[in-house]
Amino acid sequence: MSYESKFKRKDIDELFQAVLLLEDEEDCYRFFEDICTVNEIHAIAQRWQVAKLLSEKKTYNEIEETTKASTATISRINKCLHYGADGYRRILSRMKKKKK
């Protein structure tokens, strides 16, 4: 791995190795329902939707109305898109390619 995360630890490595073993959507639902609370899953899904909408150049008002995310959350995700680890951008790009 060429990217060195500031969060890198053995237990996080093991979590990510487990995630990489998920084979399909059913595996994802089962694993995340066990490992996260319903609110945590909803929060992660909301952040993902915000990132998608920001990448589509939607306004904060449009995103807030669509996702019910706070402007603080939208701003934090926008900051990640511009100055973060490129995690959102990498996956957004892969999803666009997959749809083609």
Biopython code that builds the backbone (N, CA, C, O; Angstrom):
import numpy as np
from Bio.PDB.StructureBuilder import StructureBuilder

atoms = [
    (1, "MET", "N", (0.860, -1.183, 0.000)),
    (1, "MET", "CA", (0.000, 0.000, 0.000)),
    (1, "MET", "C", (0.897, 1.233, 0.000)),
    (1, "MET", "O", (1.728, 1.402, 0.892)),
    (2, "SER", "N", (0.729, 2.076, -0.982)),
    (2, "SER", "CA", (1.556, 3.277, -1.061)),
    (2, "SER", "C", (1.004, 4.412, -0.209)),
    (2, "SER", "O", (1.746, 5.323, 0.159)),
    (3, "TYR", "N", (-0.260, 4.373, 0.103)),
    (3, "TYR", "CA", (-0.865, 5.407, 0.932)),
    (3, "TYR", "C", (-0.677, 5.057, 2.402)),
    (3, "TYR", "O", (-0.980, 3.937, 2.815)),
    (4, "GLU", "N", (-0.187, 5.993, 3.184)),
    (4, "GLU", "CA", (-0.007, 5.779, 4.617)),
    (4, "GLU", "C", (-1.033, 6.608, 5.393)),
    (4, "GLU", "O", (-0.898, 7.826, 5.502)),
    (5, "SER", "N", (-2.026, 5.962, 5.914)),
    (5, "SER", "CA", (-3.080, 6.620, 6.679)),
    (5, "SER", "C", (-2.571, 7.044, 8.050)),
    (5, "SER", "O", (-1.743, 6.368, 8.661)),
    (6, "LYS", "N", (-3.080, 8.170, 8.515)),
    (6, "LYS", "CA", (-2.741, 8.613, 9.870)),
    (6, "LYS", "C", (-3.483, 7.781, 10.919)),
    (6, "LYS", "O", (-3.202, 7.891, 12.112)),
    (7, "PHE", "N", (-4.423, 6.957, 10.478)),
    (7, "PHE", "CA", (-5.202, 6.113, 11.395)),
    (7, "PHE", "C", (-4.714, 4.668, 11.420)),
    (7, "PHE", "O", (-5.285, 3.834, 12.122)),
    (8, "LYS", "N", (-3.673, 4.369, 10.670)),
    (8, "LYS", "CA", (-3.235, 2.976, 10.502)),
    (8, "LYS", "C", (-2.881, 2.334, 11.838)),
    (8, "LYS", "O", (-2.050, 2.825, 12.603)),
    (9, "ARG", "N", (-3.561, 1.203, 12.079)),
    (9, "ARG", "CA", (-3.306, 0.373, 13.269)),
    (9, "ARG", "C", (-3.641, -1.062, 12.894)),
    (9, "ARG", "O", (-4.361, -1.309, 11.926)),
    (10, "LYS", "N", (-3.118, -1.999, 13.661)),
    (10, "LYS", "CA", (-3.345, -3.421, 13.389)),
    (10, "LYS", "C", (-4.830, -3.785, 13.432)),
    (10, "LYS", "O", (-5.306, -4.535, 12.580)),
    (11, "ASP", "N", (-5.566, -3.259, 14.417)),
    (11, "ASP", "CA", (-6.985, -3.614, 14.516)),
    (11, "ASP", "C", (-7.791, -3.047, 13.347)),
    (11, "ASP", "O", (-8.754, -3.667, 12.895)),
    (12, "ILE", "N", (-7.401, -1.880, 12.865)),
    (12, "ILE", "CA", (-8.091, -1.299, 11.703)),
    (12, "ILE", "C", (-7.727, -2.077, 10.445)),
    (12, "ILE", "O", (-8.579, -2.313, 9.589)),
    (13, "ASP", "N", (-6.458, -2.475, 10.331)),
    (13, "ASP", "CA", (-6.053, -3.342, 9.212)),
    (13, "ASP", "C", (-6.932, -4.588, 9.166)),
    (13, "ASP", "O", (-7.412, -4.973, 8.099)),
    (14, "GLU", "N", (-7.144, -5.220, 10.324)),
    (14, "GLU", "CA", (-7.955, -6.441, 10.382)),
    (14, "GLU", "C", (-9.408, -6.166, 10.003)),
    (14, "GLU", "O", (-10.039, -6.983, 9.331)),
    (15, "LEU", "N", (-9.940, -5.028, 10.428)),
    (15, "LEU", "CA", (-11.308, -4.662, 10.041)),
    (15, "LEU", "C", (-11.395, -4.533, 8.525)),
    (15, "LEU", "O", (-12.306, -5.086, 7.909)),
    (16, "PHE", "N", (-10.457, -3.808, 7.918)),
    (16, "PHE", "CA", (-10.487, -3.609, 6.472)),
    (16, "PHE", "C", (-10.266, -4.916, 5.721)),
    (16, "PHE", "O", (-10.843, -5.118, 4.652)),
    (17, "GLN", "N", (-9.441, -5.802, 6.263)),
    (17, "GLN", "CA", (-9.264, -7.115, 5.648)),
    (17, "GLN", "C", (-10.580, -7.898, 5.673)),
    (17, "GLN", "O", (-10.905, -8.614, 4.725)),
    (18, "ALA", "N", (-11.330, -7.754, 6.767)),
    (18, "ALA", "CA", (-12.643, -8.404, 6.848)),
    (18, "ALA", "C", (-13.598, -7.822, 5.809)),
    (18, "ALA", "O", (-14.314, -8.567, 5.140)),
    (19, "VAL", "N", (-13.612, -6.502, 5.670)),
    (19, "VAL", "CA", (-14.487, -5.848, 4.681)),
    (19, "VAL", "C", (-14.138, -6.328, 3.276)),
    (19, "VAL", "O", (-15.031, -6.558, 2.461)),
    (20, "LEU", "N", (-12.867, -6.480, 2.991)),
    (20, "LEU", "CA", (-12.450, -6.941, 1.663)),
    (20, "LEU", "C", (-12.894, -8.371, 1.368)),
    (20, "LEU", "O", (-12.877, -8.788, 0.210)),
    (21, "LEU", "N", (-13.284, -9.120, 2.372)),
    (21, "LEU", "CA", (-13.784, -10.483, 2.179)),
    (21, "LEU", "C", (-15.279, -10.535, 1.880)),
    (21, "LEU", "O", (-15.797, -11.598, 1.536)),
    (22, "LEU", "N", (-15.979, -9.418, 2.004)),
    (22, "LEU", "CA", (-17.403, -9.390, 1.682)),
    (22, "LEU", "C", (-17.572, -9.636, 0.193)),
    (22, "LEU", "O", (-16.941, -8.972, -0.630)),
    (23, "GLU", "N", (-18.425, -10.592, -0.149)),
    (23, "GLU", "CA", (-18.534, -11.022, -1.546)),
    (23, "GLU", "C", (-19.700, -10.404, -2.305)),
    (23, "GLU", "O", (-19.647, -10.286, -3.529)),
    (24, "ASP", "N", (-20.739, -10.013, -1.602)),
    (24, "ASP", "CA", (-21.899, -9.474, -2.300)),
    (24, "ASP", "C", (-22.694, -8.564, -1.365)),
    (24, "ASP", "O", (-22.337, -8.380, -0.201)),
    (25, "GLU", "N", (-23.767, -8.004, -1.893)),
    (25, "GLU", "CA", (-24.582, -7.068, -1.126)),
    (25, "GLU", "C", (-25.174, -7.718, 0.127)),
    (25, "GLU", "O", (-25.257, -7.082, 1.178)),
    (26, "GLU", "N", (-25.583, -8.982, 0.015)),
    (26, "GLU", "CA", (-26.118, -9.673, 1.190)),
    (26, "GLU", "C", (-25.061, -9.771, 2.291)),
    (26, "GLU", "O", (-25.363, -9.530, 3.460)),
    (27, "ASP", "N", (-23.828, -10.123, 1.929)),
    (27, "ASP", "CA", (-22.738, -10.145, 2.908)),
    (27, "ASP", "C", (-22.585, -8.780, 3.576)),
    (27, "ASP", "O", (-22.397, -8.688, 4.789)),
    (28, "CYS", "N", (-22.668, -7.724, 2.767)),
    (28, "CYS", "CA", (-22.528, -6.366, 3.305)),
    (28, "CYS", "C", (-23.632, -6.060, 4.315)),
    (28, "CYS", "O", (-23.360, -5.569, 5.410)),
    (29, "TYR", "N", (-24.866, -6.350, 3.945)),
    (29, "TYR", "CA", (-25.974, -6.102, 4.871)),
    (29, "TYR", "C", (-25.779, -6.874, 6.174)),
    (29, "TYR", "O", (-25.920, -6.314, 7.261)),
    (30, "ARG", "N", (-25.458, -8.143, 6.060)),
    (30, "ARG", "CA", (-25.305, -8.975, 7.261)),
    (30, "ARG", "C", (-24.161, -8.467, 8.144)),
    (30, "ARG", "O", (-24.318, -8.344, 9.358)),
    (31, "PHE", "N", (-23.014, -8.174, 7.531)),
    (31, "PHE", "CA", (-21.844, -7.729, 8.286)),
    (31, "PHE", "C", (-22.095, -6.363, 8.939)),
    (31, "PHE", "O", (-21.864, -6.186, 10.134)),
    (32, "PHE", "N", (-22.568, -5.408, 8.143)),
    (32, "PHE", "CA", (-22.752, -4.058, 8.685)),
    (32, "PHE", "C", (-23.896, -3.986, 9.693)),
    (32, "PHE", "O", (-23.842, -3.175, 10.618)),
    (33, "GLU", "N", (-24.922, -4.810, 9.539)),
    (33, "GLU", "CA", (-25.979, -4.849, 10.548)),
    (33, "GLU", "C", (-25.451, -5.369, 11.872)),
    (33, "GLU", "O", (-25.927, -4.960, 12.931)),
    (34, "ASP", "N", (-24.487, -6.252, 11.829)),
    (34, "ASP", "CA", (-23.890, -6.778, 13.057)),
    (34, "ASP", "C", (-22.866, -5.817, 13.663)),
    (34, "ASP", "O", (-22.784, -5.691, 14.885)),
    (35, "ILE", "N", (-22.095, -5.147, 12.826)),
    (35, "ILE", "CA", (-20.972, -4.357, 13.338)),
    (35, "ILE", "C", (-21.343, -2.901, 13.648)),
    (35, "ILE", "O", (-20.673, -2.243, 14.444)),
    (36, "CYS", "N", (-22.403, -2.409, 13.024)),
    (36, "CYS", "CA", (-22.822, -1.008, 13.213)),
    (36, "CYS", "C", (-24.229, -0.942, 13.798)),
    (36, "CYS", "O", (-25.015, -1.883, 13.683)),
    (37, "THR", "N", (-24.524, 0.185, 14.423)),
    (37, "THR", "CA", (-25.905, 0.446, 14.812)),
    (37, "THR", "C", (-26.666, 0.918, 13.569)),
    (37, "THR", "O", (-26.056, 1.292, 12.567)),
    (38, "VAL", "N", (-27.983, 0.897, 13.641)),
    (38, "VAL", "CA", (-28.800, 1.393, 12.538)),
    (38, "VAL", "C", (-28.442, 2.852, 12.252)),
    (38, "VAL", "O", (-28.317, 3.247, 11.093)),
    (39, "ASN", "N", (-28.278, 3.652, 13.307)),
    (39, "ASN", "CA", (-27.947, 5.068, 13.116)),
    (39, "ASN", "C", (-26.588, 5.250, 12.449)),
    (39, "ASN", "O", (-26.419, 6.156, 11.632)),
    (40, "GLU", "N", (-25.619, 4.402, 12.786)),
    (40, "GLU", "CA", (-24.299, 4.491, 12.147)),
    (40, "GLU", "C", (-24.387, 4.163, 10.655)),
    (40, "GLU", "O", (-23.768, 4.838, 9.832)),
    (41, "ILE", "N", (-25.148, 3.138, 10.311)),
    (41, "ILE", "CA", (-25.333, 2.785, 8.896)),
    (41, "ILE", "C", (-26.010, 3.924, 8.159)),
    (41, "ILE", "O", (-25.599, 4.277, 7.054)),
    (42, "HIS", "N", (-27.053, 4.510, 8.762)),
    (42, "HIS", "CA", (-27.744, 5.628, 8.127)),
    (42, "HIS", "C", (-26.811, 6.825, 7.943)),
    (42, "HIS", "O", (-26.842, 7.485, 6.905)),
    (43, "ALA", "N", (-25.991, 7.101, 8.941)),
    (43, "ALA", "CA", (-25.059, 8.237, 8.864)),
    (43, "ALA", "C", (-24.033, 8.021, 7.754)),
    (43, "ALA", "O", (-23.723, 8.949, 7.007)),
    (44, "ILE", "N", (-23.510, 6.812, 7.643)),
    (44, "ILE", "CA", (-22.532, 6.505, 6.590)),
    (44, "ILE", "C", (-23.201, 6.628, 5.216)),
    (44, "ILE", "O", (-22.626, 7.205, 4.294)),
    (45, "ALA", "N", (-24.408, 6.088, 5.083)),
    (45, "ALA", "CA", (-25.133, 6.160, 3.815)),
    (45, "ALA", "C", (-25.424, 7.622, 3.447)),
    (45, "ALA", "O", (-25.322, 8.010, 2.283)),
    (46, "GLN", "N", (-25.783, 8.418, 4.449)),
    (46, "GLN", "CA", (-26.047, 9.839, 4.200)),
    (46, "GLN", "C", (-24.782, 10.544, 3.705)),
    (46, "GLN", "O", (-24.841, 11.332, 2.761)),
    (47, "ARG", "N", (-23.644, 10.265, 4.335)),
    (47, "ARG", "CA", (-22.375, 10.873, 3.906)),
    (47, "ARG", "C", (-22.048, 10.490, 2.470)),
    (47, "ARG", "O", (-21.583, 11.318, 1.687)),
    (48, "TRP", "N", (-22.294, 9.235, 2.133)),
    (48, "TRP", "CA", (-22.036, 8.781, 0.767)),
    (48, "TRP", "C", (-22.918, 9.537, -0.233)),
    (48, "TRP", "O", (-22.446, 9.957, -1.289)),
    (49, "GLN", "N", (-24.201, 9.706, 0.108)),
    (49, "GLN", "CA", (-25.111, 10.443, -0.777)),
    (49, "GLN", "C", (-24.661, 11.895, -0.930)),
    (49, "GLN", "O", (-24.713, 12.450, -2.028)),
    (50, "VAL", "N", (-24.226, 12.503, 0.156)),
    (50, "VAL", "CA", (-23.726, 13.882, 0.103)),
    (50, "VAL", "C", (-22.519, 13.951, -0.831)),
    (50, "VAL", "O", (-22.437, 14.850, -1.668)),
    (51, "ALA", "N", (-21.591, 13.019, -0.696)),
    (51, "ALA", "CA", (-20.403, 13.009, -1.559)),
    (51, "ALA", "C", (-20.796, 12.868, -3.031)),
    (51, "ALA", "O", (-20.244, 13.553, -3.893)),
    (52, "LYS", "N", (-21.744, 11.985, -3.314)),
    (52, "LYS", "CA", (-22.203, 11.812, -4.694)),
    (52, "LYS", "C", (-22.799, 13.102, -5.232)),
    (52, "LYS", "O", (-22.493, 13.515, -6.350)),
    (53, "LEU", "N", (-23.652, 13.740, -4.432)),
    (53, "LEU", "CA", (-24.313, 14.967, -4.878)),
    (53, "LEU", "C", (-23.315, 16.117, -5.041)),
    (53, "LEU", "O", (-23.436, 16.915, -5.971)),
    (54, "LEU", "N", (-22.337, 16.203, -4.145)),
    (54, "LEU", "CA", (-21.298, 17.227, -4.296)),
    (54, "LEU", "C", (-20.510, 16.989, -5.584)),
    (54, "LEU", "O", (-20.166, 17.939, -6.287)),
    (55, "SER", "N", (-20.228, 15.741, -5.888)),
    (55, "SER", "CA", (-19.483, 15.428, -7.116)),
    (55, "SER", "C", (-20.301, 15.758, -8.362)),
    (55, "SER", "O", (-19.743, 15.959, -9.441)),
    (56, "GLU", "N", (-21.630, 15.813, -8.211)),
    (56, "GLU", "CA", (-22.526, 16.185, -9.313)),
    (56, "GLU", "C", (-22.764, 17.695, -9.346)),
    (56, "GLU", "O", (-23.599, 18.185, -10.106)),
    (57, "LYS", "N", (-22.018, 18.423, -8.511)),
    (57, "LYS", "CA", (-22.073, 19.894, -8.449)),
    (57, "LYS", "C", (-23.409, 20.442, -7.950)),
    (57, "LYS", "O", (-23.809, 21.547, -8.317)),
    (58, "LYS", "N", (-24.096, 19.666, -7.113)),
    (58, "LYS", "CA", (-25.333, 20.154, -6.499)),
    (58, "LYS", "C", (-24.980, 21.197, -5.438)),
    (58, "LYS", "O", (-23.889, 21.173, -4.868)),
    (59, "THR", "N", (-25.906, 22.101, -5.185)),
    (59, "THR", "CA", (-25.677, 23.135, -4.178)),
    (59, "THR", "C", (-25.903, 22.574, -2.779)),
    (59, "THR", "O", (-26.542, 21.537, -2.605)),
    (60, "TYR", "N", (-25.365, 23.280, -1.787)),
    (60, "TYR", "CA", (-25.590, 22.866, -0.398)),
    (60, "TYR", "C", (-27.080, 22.795, -0.099)),
    (60, "TYR", "O", (-27.533, 21.865, 0.567)),
    (61, "ASN", "N", (-27.844, 23.760, -0.581)),
    (61, "ASN", "CA", (-29.292, 23.761, -0.325)),
    (61, "ASN", "C", (-29.966, 22.540, -0.934)),
    (61, "ASN", "O", (-30.819, 21.920, -0.300)),
    (62, "GLU", "N", (-29.590, 22.192, -2.159)),
    (62, "GLU", "CA", (-30.169, 21.010, -2.805)),
    (62, "GLU", "C", (-29.802, 19.742, -2.030)),
    (62, "GLU", "O", (-30.635, 18.859, -1.828)),
    (63, "ILE", "N", (-28.553, 19.671, -1.604)),
    (63, "ILE", "CA", (-28.083, 18.491, -0.876)),
    (63, "ILE", "C", (-28.764, 18.386, 0.476)),
    (63, "ILE", "O", (-29.178, 17.302, 0.888)),
    (64, "GLU", "N", (-28.880, 19.509, 1.164)),
    (64, "GLU", "CA", (-29.541, 19.533, 2.476)),
    (64, "GLU", "C", (-30.990, 19.078, 2.342)),
    (64, "GLU", "O", (-31.482, 18.305, 3.164)),
    (65, "GLU", "N", (-31.669, 19.559, 1.305)),
    (65, "GLU", "CA", (-33.068, 19.195, 1.083)),
    (65, "GLU", "C", (-33.213, 17.710, 0.739)),
    (65, "GLU", "O", (-34.130, 17.047, 1.226)),
    (66, "THR", "N", (-32.328, 17.196, -0.082)),
    (66, "THR", "CA", (-32.398, 15.805, -0.529)),
    (66, "THR", "C", (-32.014, 14.818, 0.567)),
    (66, "THR", "O", (-32.684, 13.803, 0.759)),
    (67, "THR", "N", (-30.926, 15.121, 1.290)),
    (67, "THR", "CA", (-30.362, 14.151, 2.236)),
    (67, "THR", "C", (-30.707, 14.418, 3.694)),
    (67, "THR", "O", (-30.558, 13.542, 4.545)),
    (68, "LYS", "N", (-31.167, 15.626, 3.976)),
    (68, "LYS", "CA", (-31.428, 16.081, 5.367)),
    (68, "LYS", "C", (-30.133, 16.203, 6.172)),
    (68, "LYS", "O", (-30.171, 16.280, 7.399)),
    (69, "ALA", "N", (-28.991, 16.221, 5.488)),
    (69, "ALA", "CA", (-27.704, 16.414, 6.166)),
    (69, "ALA", "C", (-27.566, 17.884, 6.558)),
    (69, "ALA", "O", (-28.071, 18.773, 5.873)),
    (70, "SER", "N", (-26.886, 18.116, 7.649)),
    (70, "SER", "CA", (-26.632, 19.492, 8.077)),
    (70, "SER", "C", (-25.597, 20.128, 7.153)),
    (70, "SER", "O", (-24.836, 19.433, 6.480)),
    (71, "THR", "N", (-25.584, 21.452, 7.131)),
    (71, "THR", "CA", (-24.582, 22.138, 6.323)),
    (71, "THR", "C", (-23.178, 21.851, 6.856)),
    (71, "THR", "O", (-22.215, 21.857, 6.089)),
    (72, "ALA", "N", (-23.052, 21.602, 8.150)),
    (72, "ALA", "CA", (-21.747, 21.247, 8.720)),
    (72, "ALA", "C", (-21.257, 19.911, 8.154)),
    (72, "ALA", "O", (-20.080, 19.773, 7.817)),
    (73, "THR", "N", (-22.153, 18.935, 8.049)),
    (73, "THR", "CA", (-21.799, 17.636, 7.478)),
    (73, "THR", "C", (-21.434, 17.787, 6.005)),
    (73, "THR", "O", (-20.446, 17.216, 5.545)),
    (74, "ILE", "N", (-22.227, 18.551, 5.274)),
    (74, "ILE", "CA", (-21.959, 18.768, 3.852)),
    (74, "ILE", "C", (-20.599, 19.435, 3.676)),
    (74, "ILE", "O", (-19.815, 19.046, 2.811)),
    (75, "SER", "N", (-20.330, 20.425, 4.488)),
    (75, "SER", "CA", (-19.054, 21.137, 4.420)),
    (75, "SER", "C", (-17.874, 20.221, 4.728)),
    (75, "SER", "O", (-16.841, 20.285, 4.062)),
    (76, "ARG", "N", (-18.031, 19.376, 5.732)),
    (76, "ARG", "CA", (-16.971, 18.437, 6.123)),
    (76, "ARG", "C", (-16.675, 17.457, 4.976)),
    (76, "ARG", "O", (-15.515, 17.148, 4.702)),
    (77, "ILE", "N", (-17.717, 16.980, 4.321)),
    (77, "ILE", "CA", (-17.530, 16.046, 3.211)),
    (77, "ILE", "C", (-16.923, 16.766, 2.011)),
    (77, "ILE", "O", (-16.079, 16.207, 1.311)),
    (78, "ASN", "N", (-17.345, 17.991, 1.775)),
    (78, "ASN", "CA", (-16.775, 18.795, 0.691)),
    (78, "ASN", "C", (-15.278, 19.008, 0.924)),
    (78, "ASN", "O", (-14.481, 18.958, -0.013)),
    (79, "LYS", "N", (-14.912, 19.245, 2.172)),
    (79, "LYS", "CA", (-13.501, 19.416, 2.523)),
    (79, "LYS", "C", (-12.730, 18.123, 2.228)),
    (79, "LYS", "O", (-11.613, 18.166, 1.711)),
    (80, "CYS", "N", (-13.327, 16.980, 2.558)),
    (80, "CYS", "CA", (-12.689, 15.689, 2.264)),
    (80, "CYS", "C", (-12.513, 15.493, 0.758)),
    (80, "CYS", "O", (-11.483, 14.989, 0.310)),
    (81, "LEU", "N", (-13.512, 15.890, -0.014)),
    (81, "LEU", "CA", (-13.422, 15.745, -1.466)),
    (81, "LEU", "C", (-12.279, 16.574, -2.043)),
    (81, "LEU", "O", (-11.652, 16.173, -3.023)),
    (82, "HIS", "N", (-12.010, 17.720, -1.442)),
    (82, "HIS", "CA", (-10.979, 18.617, -1.964)),
    (82, "HIS", "C", (-9.605, 18.403, -1.334)),
    (82, "HIS", "O", (-8.588, 18.552, -2.011)),
    (83, "TYR", "N", (-9.562, 18.059, -0.055)),
    (83, "TYR", "CA", (-8.286, 18.010, 0.661)),
    (83, "TYR", "C", (-8.039, 16.692, 1.395)),
    (83, "TYR", "O", (-7.051, 16.557, 2.118)),
    (84, "GLY", "N", (-8.923, 15.733, 1.211)),
    (84, "GLY", "CA", (-8.818, 14.487, 1.966)),
    (84, "GLY", "C", (-7.919, 13.460, 1.314)),
    (84, "GLY", "O", (-7.028, 13.800, 0.535)),
    (85, "ALA", "N", (-8.156, 12.211, 1.636)),
    (85, "ALA", "CA", (-7.325, 11.089, 1.188)),
    (85, "ALA", "C", (-7.748, 10.540, -0.175)),
    (85, "ALA", "O", (-7.208, 9.528, -0.623)),
    (86, "ASP", "N", (-8.690, 11.182, -0.831)),
    (86, "ASP", "CA", (-9.219, 10.770, -2.141)),
    (86, "ASP", "C", (-10.050, 9.490, -2.085)),
    (86, "ASP", "O", (-10.297, 8.871, -3.120)),
    (87, "GLY", "N", (-10.478, 9.093, -0.911)),
    (87, "GLY", "CA", (-11.301, 7.890, -0.784)),
    (87, "GLY", "C", (-12.632, 8.016, -1.508)),
    (87, "GLY", "O", (-13.019, 7.129, -2.268)),
    (88, "TYR", "N", (-13.331, 9.123, -1.269)),
    (88, "TYR", "CA", (-14.611, 9.328, -1.961)),
    (88, "TYR", "C", (-14.389, 9.350, -3.474)),
    (88, "TYR", "O", (-15.072, 8.644, -4.215)),
    (89, "ARG", "N", (-13.440, 10.154, -3.924)),
    (89, "ARG", "CA", (-13.208, 10.330, -5.367)),
    (89, "ARG", "C", (-12.851, 9.016, -6.061)),
    (89, "ARG", "O", (-13.331, 8.744, -7.161)),
    (90, "ARG", "N", (-12.018, 8.211, -5.429)),
    (90, "ARG", "CA", (-11.619, 6.934, -6.035)),
    (90, "ARG", "C", (-12.831, 6.036, -6.262)),
    (90, "ARG", "O", (-12.978, 5.435, -7.326)),
    (91, "ILE", "N", (-13.691, 5.951, -5.262)),
    (91, "ILE", "CA", (-14.850, 5.052, -5.373)),
    (91, "ILE", "C", (-15.918, 5.646, -6.284)),
    (91, "ILE", "O", (-16.559, 4.915, -7.039)),
    (92, "LEU", "N", (-16.116, 6.949, -6.225)),
    (92, "LEU", "CA", (-17.059, 7.592, -7.152)),
    (92, "LEU", "C", (-16.634, 7.337, -8.595)),
    (92, "LEU", "O", (-17.471, 7.040, -9.448)),
    (93, "SER", "N", (-15.350, 7.452, -8.867)),
    (93, "SER", "CA", (-14.827, 7.205, -10.214)),
    (93, "SER", "C", (-15.055, 5.753, -10.638)),
    (93, "SER", "O", (-15.464, 5.490, -11.769)),
    (94, "ARG", "N", (-14.793, 4.830, -9.742)),
    (94, "ARG", "CA", (-14.993, 3.402, -10.063)),
    (94, "ARG", "C", (-16.462, 3.099, -10.326)),
    (94, "ARG", "O", (-16.797, 2.310, -11.209)),
    (95, "MET", "N", (-17.333, 3.734, -9.547)),
    (95, "MET", "CA", (-18.771, 3.490, -9.751)),
    (95, "MET", "C", (-19.226, 4.055, -11.093)),
    (95, "MET", "O", (-20.055, 3.440, -11.765)),
    (96, "LYS", "N", (-18.707, 5.205, -11.495)),
    (96, "LYS", "CA", (-19.046, 5.776, -12.799)),
    (96, "LYS", "C", (-18.595, 4.842, -13.919)),
    (96, "LYS", "O", (-19.341, 4.595, -14.866)),
    (97, "LYS", "N", (-17.363, 4.319, -13.805)),
    (97, "LYS", "CA", (-16.853, 3.403, -14.823)),
    (97, "LYS", "C", (-17.681, 2.123, -14.888)),
    (97, "LYS", "O", (-17.921, 1.581, -15.967)),
    (98, "LYS", "N", (-18.111, 1.652, -13.733)),
    (98, "LYS", "CA", (-18.901, 0.413, -13.676)),
    (98, "LYS", "C", (-20.259, 0.585, -14.349)),
    (98, "LYS", "O", (-20.775, -0.353, -14.957)),
    (99, "LYS", "N", (-20.844, 1.789, -14.244)),
    (99, "LYS", "CA", (-22.154, 2.051, -14.849)),
    (99, "LYS", "C", (-22.094, 2.118, -16.371)),
    (99, "LYS", "O", (-23.107, 1.911, -17.039)),
    (100, "LYS", "N", (-20.913, 2.407, -16.930)),
    (100, "LYS", "CA", (-20.777, 2.555, -18.388)),
    (100, "LYS", "C", (-20.799, 1.231, -19.104)),
    (100, "LYS", "O", (-20.695, 1.191, -20.330)),
]
sb = StructureBuilder()
sb.init_structure("model")
sb.init_model(0)
sb.init_chain("A")
sb.init_seg("    ")
for serial, (resi, resn, name, xyz) in enumerate(atoms, 1):
    if name == "N":
        sb.init_residue(resn, " ", resi, " ")
    sb.init_atom(name, np.array(xyz, "f"), 0.0, 1.0, " ", f" {name:<3s}", serial, name[0])
structure = sb.get_structure()
